[in-house]
Amino acid sequence: MQVLQVQLEIRPDPAEVGRARRWARSRLAGSGIEADEPLAETLILLVSELVTNAVVHTGCPAVLRLSLPDVVTESATVRLEVADTSCKAPVPRCADGDETGGRGLALVDGLADRWGWSAEGTGKRIWCEIDRDSEPREAAAAFGGGVTAYEGFEFEGFAYEAV
């Protein structure tokens, strides 16, 4: 099976988040992943979270990449990456229950089958993967409380944000 990789350049403007979601939806539809399928819905949420982190918290341009299988099977894996030019690593952030932000990477941790980040040139790349055959994940604990894993450690009530 071959993988198609598509990418979109993102300006450091919060309005780009909506454009990134629309672009990702159109690419998923073109790959045979139906818009109402749990995989598509989860990927669009992850696009929104990672692109928001890149444009709001770094103030730098970014590149959104989707790696899509050329033939969508039950065992297909989709990879999402957001690369930006900020050298600042993702840092855990504690978000109180009333705060409206600070839960992006906790959602990624709760929804993706795998995720991580790496330094890339003068910036970084944050990535996540979702397997089509995975059961839908329960994100409630990762979203507002409970225990969330972060690089092998668990932090009660923490949320994570890329900076």
Disulfide bonds with the S-S distance in Angstrom:
none
